[in-house]
Amino acid sequence: MKNIVMIIIKKELARFFGDKRLMLTAVLLPGMMIYLIYSFMGSTLSGLFKSDSDYRYTISTVNLPKSISTLTGDMAADFTAIDVGKIADAKIAIAEKKLDLLAVFPENFDVQVAAHNPASGETAPHVALYYNTTRTESSKAYNLLTTLLNTYESSLANKFDVNAGEDPFNLATKKDASGLLFSSMLPMLLMIFLFSGCMAVALEAIAGEKERGTIATMLITPVKRSELVMGKIIALAIVALISGSSSILGTLLSLPRFMSATKGMPTAFYGFVDYAMLAAVVLSTVLLFISMISIVSAYAKTVKEAQTSVMPLMIVVMLVGVTGMFSGTAQTETLYYFIPVYNSVQSMVGILSFNATATYISITVLVNLLLSVACGFVLTWMFNNEKIMFNK
């Protein structure tokens, strides 16, 4: 009994350590990917609290007093004095993310502060700071100036107020706020759902047939290998899209309930063009995922091996999807849209945050389609290679 157990143990260990691919995917890659993921998330999260050292905040001021002006010398900001009549224009610029901050001081601020007696019960001089929470630089400029004013105010024993009253100082529109929330959440979910759907159908379709031996029957038919590959990829893409659509639909249907818990943020800002661009990106991404997973499936000997081999690719997709949560806005450099998978995430972020351009969407779709075609050629070559298809 013990001898049989030991023989089985030795056999399984020999099989495991003798298979270099299994060693790589089951032992080395998981540790490497976990390390990379946590390192990336650590650097990304720490980067959220750091400002660009080269960036200078743009701040417009009305009646900026000398007492405050002398304290702003160390701020990495460009202060521009404007007249009272241009306040409305400055607010529009902040809402459109063209200006970081507007600081409005009462006329003769220093005189009023010096004359104010907190014990008298009279209204203290009021400083209004207008900003946009959906723009990172605007929020940081607001926090910096607020800290400066609060520190100065503390030294004067509460002789003026900052952003008191019911005036809306946060000039981010509901549309911008809605776009920021959706663009930080949905791209990652979409990428995970789409990849999971593709993986569920592609692995069994090729590796499963290889394991059962039914792939041999198909390969001896007079059908061209390229036609066989194309038919499989298209059919798998359709099935994967249907599979992922149920998860996507469930997410979209749950958004109204989620919004009800966040002050009823509206979801009706997206129009036909937005959905059409999103559909184009999703379709091209599904085709790319199916093509890549099919290559992994064709290389594997069994479904189990295919599942193990495709896990690093899934982790990479999840990792890239997470970048959409921290980007805030889509990339504005064309080069990023030539990077597979990352271009799809950035295109989704751009669409959902209302910053998408037809050029970037077109580049993303074209790159995904070209790479899918390239993967199709690779898969055709693999189908023509008997060593790969018959596990020789």
C-alpha positions as CSV (number, residue, x, y, z in Angstrom):
1,M,0.0,0.0,0.0
2,K,2.7,2.4,1.0
3,N,4.8,1.4,-2.0
4,I,1.9,2.2,-4.4
5,V,1.3,5.6,-2.8
6,M,5.0,6.5,-3.0
7,I,5.1,5.4,-6.7
8,I,2.1,7.6,-7.4
9,I,3.6,10.5,-5.5
10,K,6.9,10.1,-7.4
11,K,5.1,9.8,-10.7
12,E,3.1,13.0,-10.1
13,L,6.1,14.9,-8.9
14,A,8.2,13.7,-11.9
15,R,5.4,14.8,-14.2
16,F,5.1,18.1,-12.5
17,F,8.8,19.0,-12.3
18,G,9.5,17.5,-15.7
19,D,7.0,19.8,-17.5
20,K,8.8,23.2,-17.9
21,R,5.6,24.9,-19.1
22,L,3.7,23.8,-16.1
23,M,6.5,24.8,-13.8
24,L,6.6,28.3,-15.4
25,T,2.8,28.9,-15.2
26,A,2.1,27.2,-11.9
27,V,5.2,28.2,-9.8
28,L,7.1,31.1,-11.3
29,L,4.4,33.3,-12.9
30,P,1.9,33.6,-10.0
31,G,4.6,34.9,-7.7
32,M,6.0,37.2,-10.3
33,M,2.5,38.6,-11.2
34,I,1.5,39.1,-7.6
35,Y,4.7,41.0,-7.0
36,L,4.2,43.2,-10.1
37,I,0.5,43.8,-9.2
38,Y,1.2,44.9,-5.6
39,S,4.2,47.0,-6.7
40,F,2.2,48.7,-9.4
41,M,-0.7,49.3,-7.1
42,G,1.6,50.7,-4.4
43,S,3.3,53.1,-6.8
44,T,-0.1,54.1,-8.3
45,L,-1.7,54.8,-4.9
46,S,1.2,56.8,-3.7
47,G,1.2,58.7,-6.9
48,L,-2.4,59.9,-6.2
49,F,-1.1,62.1,-3.4
50,K,1.8,63.6,-5.3
51,S,1.6,66.6,-7.5
52,D,3.4,67.0,-10.8
53,S,6.6,68.9,-9.9
54,D,6.5,70.8,-13.2
55,Y,2.8,71.8,-13.0
56,R,1.8,75.3,-12.0
57,Y,-1.7,76.0,-10.9
58,T,-3.7,78.7,-12.7
59,I,-5.5,80.8,-10.1
60,S,-7.6,83.9,-10.8
61,T,-8.1,86.4,-8.0
62,V,-10.4,89.3,-7.2
63,N,-9.2,91.9,-4.7
64,L,-6.2,89.8,-3.6
65,P,-4.9,91.6,-0.5
66,K,-1.2,92.1,0.2
67,S,-1.4,90.1,3.4
68,I,-2.3,87.0,1.4
69,S,-0.2,87.8,-1.6
70,T,3.0,87.7,0.5
71,L,2.1,84.2,1.7
72,T,1.6,82.7,-1.7
73,G,5.2,83.2,-2.9
74,D,6.1,79.5,-2.3
75,M,3.1,78.1,-4.1
76,A,3.7,76.7,-7.6
77,A,0.9,78.8,-9.0
78,D,0.3,81.6,-11.4
79,F,-2.0,84.3,-9.9
80,T,-4.0,86.5,-12.3
81,A,-5.9,89.5,-11.0
82,I,-9.3,90.0,-12.7
83,D,-12.1,92.5,-12.3
84,V,-15.4,91.7,-10.6
85,G,-17.2,91.8,-13.9
86,K,-15.1,88.8,-15.1
87,I,-16.1,86.4,-12.2
88,A,-18.8,84.7,-14.3
89,D,-16.3,84.0,-17.1
90,A,-13.8,82.6,-14.6
91,K,-16.5,80.3,-13.2
92,I,-17.2,79.0,-16.7
93,A,-13.5,78.4,-17.3
94,I,-13.3,76.4,-14.1
95,A,-16.4,74.3,-15.1
96,E,-14.7,73.7,-18.5
97,K,-11.4,72.7,-16.8
98,K,-9.5,75.6,-18.3
99,L,-8.8,77.3,-15.0
100,D,-7.9,75.7,-11.7
101,L,-9.2,78.1,-9.1
102,L,-11.0,81.4,-8.5
103,A,-10.4,83.3,-5.3
104,V,-12.7,86.2,-4.5
105,F,-11.8,88.5,-1.6
106,P,-14.0,91.4,-0.4
107,E,-12.7,94.8,-1.2
108,N,-10.4,96.3,1.4
109,F,-10.0,92.8,2.9
110,D,-7.1,93.7,5.2
111,V,-9.0,96.7,6.6
112,Q,-12.1,94.7,7.2
113,V,-10.2,91.9,8.9
114,A,-8.4,94.4,11.2
115,A,-11.7,96.1,12.1
116,H,-13.7,92.9,12.7
117,N,-14.4,91.9,16.3
118,P,-15.5,88.2,16.5
119,A,-17.3,88.8,19.8
120,S,-19.6,91.4,18.2
121,G,-21.6,88.8,16.4
122,E,-21.3,90.6,13.1
123,T,-20.6,88.7,9.9
124,A,-16.9,88.1,9.3
125,P,-15.3,89.0,6.0
126,H,-15.9,86.2,3.5
127,V,-13.4,84.6,1.0
128,A,-15.0,82.6,-1.8
129,L,-12.9,79.8,-3.5
130,Y,-14.4,78.3,-6.6
131,Y,-13.0,75.0,-8.0
132,N,-13.8,71.8,-9.8
133,T,-13.6,68.5,-8.0
134,T,-13.5,66.5,-11.3
135,R,-10.1,68.1,-12.2
136,T,-7.3,66.9,-10.0
137,E,-5.3,70.1,-10.3
138,S,-8.3,72.2,-9.3
139,S,-8.9,70.1,-6.2
140,K,-5.2,70.3,-5.2
141,A,-5.1,74.1,-5.8
142,Y,-8.2,74.5,-3.6
143,N,-6.7,72.4,-0.8
144,L,-3.4,74.3,-0.9
145,L,-5.1,77.8,-0.8
146,T,-7.6,76.7,1.8
147,T,-4.8,75.4,4.0
148,L,-3.0,78.7,3.6
149,L,-6.0,80.8,4.4
150,N,-7.0,78.7,7.4
151,T,-3.5,78.9,8.8
152,Y,-3.6,82.7,8.3
153,E,-7.1,82.9,9.8
154,S,-6.1,81.0,12.9
155,S,-3.4,83.5,13.6
156,L,-6.0,86.3,13.5
157,A,-8.5,84.6,15.9
158,N,-11.3,83.9,13.4
159,K,-11.6,87.3,11.8
160,F,-12.8,86.0,8.4
161,D,-14.5,83.0,6.8
162,V,-13.7,80.8,3.8
163,N,-16.5,79.4,1.6
164,A,-19.3,80.2,4.1
165,G,-22.9,80.2,3.0
166,E,-24.9,78.3,0.4
167,D,-23.1,79.6,-2.7
168,P,-22.1,76.6,-4.9
169,F,-18.3,76.8,-4.8
170,N,-17.7,73.4,-6.4
171,L,-18.3,74.2,-10.1
172,A,-18.1,70.7,-11.4
173,T,-21.3,70.0,-13.4
174,K,-23.4,66.9,-12.7
175,K,-22.4,65.7,-16.2
176,D,-18.7,65.9,-15.3
177,A,-19.2,64.2,-11.9
178,S,-21.2,61.4,-13.5
179,G,-18.6,60.9,-16.2
180,L,-15.8,60.8,-13.6
181,L,-17.6,58.2,-11.5
182,F,-18.5,55.9,-14.5
183,S,-15.1,56.3,-16.2
184,S,-13.3,55.2,-13.1
185,M,-15.5,52.2,-12.4
186,L,-16.9,50.7,-15.6
187,P,-13.8,50.2,-17.8
188,M,-12.3,47.8,-15.3
189,L,-15.6,45.9,-14.9
190,L,-16.1,45.7,-18.7
191,M,-12.6,44.4,-19.3
192,I,-13.0,41.7,-16.7
193,F,-16.4,40.6,-17.9
194,L,-15.4,40.5,-21.5
195,F,-12.2,38.6,-20.9
196,S,-14.0,36.1,-18.6
197,G,-16.6,35.5,-21.2
198,C,-14.0,34.9,-23.9
199,M,-12.0,32.6,-21.7
200,A,-15.1,30.6,-20.8
201,V,-15.8,29.6,-24.5
202,A,-12.4,29.7,-26.2
203,L,-10.5,27.3,-23.9
204,E,-13.0,24.4,-24.3
205,A,-13.4,25.0,-28.0
206,I,-9.8,24.2,-28.9
207,A,-8.0,22.7,-26.0
208,G,-11.1,20.6,-25.1
209,E,-11.3,19.2,-28.6
210,K,-7.6,18.4,-28.5
211,E,-8.0,16.6,-25.2
212,R,-11.0,14.6,-26.5
213,G,-9.3,13.9,-29.8
214,T,-12.1,15.4,-31.9
215,I,-9.8,18.0,-33.3
216,A,-8.1,15.4,-35.5
217,T,-11.4,14.6,-37.3
218,M,-11.8,18.3,-38.2
219,L,-8.2,18.6,-39.4
220,I,-8.5,15.7,-41.9
221,T,-11.4,17.3,-43.7
222,P,-10.8,19.2,-46.9
223,V,-11.6,22.5,-45.2
224,K,-8.7,25.0,-45.3
225,R,-7.1,25.5,-42.0
226,S,-7.4,29.3,-42.4
227,E,-11.2,29.0,-42.9
228,L,-11.4,26.7,-39.9
229,V,-9.6,29.3,-37.8
230,M,-11.7,32.2,-39.0
231,G,-14.9,30.3,-38.4
232,K,-13.9,29.4,-34.9
233,I,-12.7,32.9,-34.0
234,I,-15.9,34.6,-35.3
235,A,-18.2,32.0,-33.7
236,L,-16.3,32.2,-30.4
237,A,-16.4,36.0,-30.5
238,I,-20.2,36.0,-30.9
239,V,-20.7,33.6,-28.1
240,A,-18.2,35.5,-25.8
241,L,-20.0,38.8,-26.5
242,I,-23.3,37.3,-25.6
243,S,-21.8,35.8,-22.5
244,G,-20.3,39.1,-21.4
245,S,-23.3,41.1,-22.3
246,S,-25.4,39.6,-19.5
247,S,-22.8,40.7,-16.9
248,I,-22.5,44.1,-18.6
249,L,-26.3,44.5,-18.7
250,G,-26.6,43.6,-15.0
251,T,-24.0,46.2,-14.1
252,L,-25.8,48.9,-16.2
253,L,-29.1,48.0,-14.7
254,S,-27.8,48.2,-11.2
255,L,-26.4,51.8,-11.8
256,P,-29.7,53.6,-11.0
257,R,-29.8,51.9,-7.5
258,F,-26.1,52.8,-7.0
259,M,-26.8,56.4,-8.1
260,S,-29.7,56.7,-5.6
261,A,-27.2,56.2,-2.9
262,T,-25.0,59.0,-4.3
263,K,-27.4,61.9,-4.4
264,G,-29.2,60.7,-7.5
265,M,-26.4,61.4,-9.9
266,P,-28.0,61.2,-13.4
267,T,-27.0,58.6,-16.1
268,A,-28.9,60.1,-19.0
269,F,-26.0,62.2,-20.4
270,Y,-24.8,59.5,-22.8
271,G,-26.2,59.6,-26.3
272,F,-26.3,57.4,-29.4
273,V,-22.8,58.4,-30.5
274,D,-21.3,57.5,-27.1
275,Y,-22.9,54.1,-27.2
276,A,-21.9,53.5,-30.8
277,M,-18.2,54.3,-30.0
278,L,-18.4,52.1,-26.9
279,A,-19.9,49.2,-28.9
280,A,-17.1,49.5,-31.5
281,V,-14.4,49.4,-28.8
282,V,-16.1,46.5,-27.1
283,L,-16.5,44.5,-30.3
284,S,-12.9,45.0,-31.4
285,T,-11.7,44.1,-27.9
286,V,-13.7,40.9,-27.7
287,L,-12.2,39.9,-31.1
288,L,-8.7,40.5,-29.8
289,F,-9.3,38.6,-26.6
290,I,-10.8,35.6,-28.4
291,S,-7.8,35.6,-30.8
292,M,-5.2,35.7,-28.0
293,I,-7.0,33.1,-25.8
294,S,-7.4,30.8,-28.8
295,I,-3.6,30.8,-29.4
296,V,-3.1,29.8,-25.7
297,S,-5.8,27.2,-26.0
298,A,-4.2,25.7,-29.2
299,Y,-0.8,25.5,-27.6
300,A,-2.1,23.7,-24.5
301,K,-2.5,20.0,-24.3
302,T,-5.5,20.0,-22.0
303,V,-8.2,22.3,-20.8
304,K,-6.7,22.4,-17.4
305,E,-3.3,23.4,-18.8
306,A,-5.0,26.0,-21.0
307,Q,-6.7,27.5,-17.9
308,T,-3.4,27.7,-16.1
309,S,-1.6,29.2,-19.0
310,V,-4.2,31.9,-19.6
311,M,-4.2,33.1,-16.0
312,P,-1.2,35.4,-16.4
313,L,-2.9,37.0,-19.4
314,M,-6.1,37.6,-17.4
315,I,-4.0,39.2,-14.6
316,V,-2.5,41.5,-17.1
317,V,-5.9,42.5,-18.4
318,M,-7.2,43.1,-14.9
319,L,-4.1,45.1,-14.1
320,V,-4.5,47.3,-17.1
321,G,-8.2,47.7,-16.3
322,V,-7.3,49.0,-12.9
323,T,-5.4,51.8,-14.5
324,G,-8.7,53.3,-15.6
325,M,-9.7,53.8,-12.0
326,F,-6.7,56.1,-11.3
327,S,-6.3,57.9,-14.6
328,G,-9.2,60.4,-14.0
329,T,-9.2,61.3,-17.7
330,A,-8.2,59.6,-20.9
331,Q,-4.7,59.9,-22.2
332,T,-4.2,62.7,-24.8
333,E,-1.1,61.3,-26.5
334,T,-1.8,59.3,-29.6
335,L,1.0,56.8,-28.9
336,Y,-1.0,55.3,-26.0
337,Y,-3.8,54.2,-28.3
338,F,-1.4,51.9,-30.2
339,I,-0.8,49.8,-27.1
340,P,-3.1,46.7,-27.1
341,V,-5.6,46.3,-24.2
342,Y,-4.5,49.6,-22.7
343,N,-5.9,51.5,-25.7
344,S,-9.3,49.9,-25.1
345,V,-9.3,51.0,-21.4
346,Q,-8.3,54.5,-22.3
347,S,-11.0,54.7,-25.1
348,M,-13.6,53.5,-22.6
349,V,-12.4,56.1,-20.1
350,G,-12.6,58.8,-22.8
351,I,-16.1,57.8,-23.9
352,L,-17.5,57.6,-20.4
353,S,-15.9,60.9,-19.3
354,F,-17.1,62.7,-22.4
355,N,-13.6,63.3,-23.6
356,A,-13.4,60.8,-26.4
357,T,-12.3,61.8,-29.9
358,A,-13.1,60.0,-33.1
359,T,-9.3,59.8,-34.0
360,Y,-8.4,57.9,-30.8
361,I,-11.4,55.6,-31.1
362,S,-10.6,54.8,-34.7
363,I,-6.9,54.0,-33.8
364,T,-8.0,51.7,-31.0
365,V,-10.5,49.8,-33.2
366,L,-8.0,49.5,-36.1
367,V,-5.2,48.4,-33.9
368,N,-7.4,45.7,-32.2
369,L,-8.6,44.5,-35.6
370,L,-5.1,44.3,-37.1
371,L,-3.8,42.4,-34.1
372,S,-6.7,40.0,-34.3
373,V,-5.9,39.3,-37.9
374,A,-2.2,38.8,-36.9
375,C,-3.3,36.4,-34.2
376,G,-5.5,34.6,-36.8
377,F,-2.4,34.0,-39.0
378,V,-0.5,32.7,-36.0
379,L,-3.4,30.4,-35.1
380,T,-3.5,29.1,-38.7
381,W,0.2,28.3,-38.6
382,M,-0.5,26.4,-35.3
383,F,-3.3,24.4,-36.9
384,N,-0.9,23.5,-39.7
385,N,1.7,22.3,-37.2
386,E,1.1,18.7,-36.4
387,K,3.4,18.8,-33.4
388,I,1.3,21.4,-31.7
389,M,-2.2,20.2,-32.7
390,F,-1.5,16.5,-32.0
391,N,0.7,17.1,-28.9
392,K,3.7,15.4,-30.4
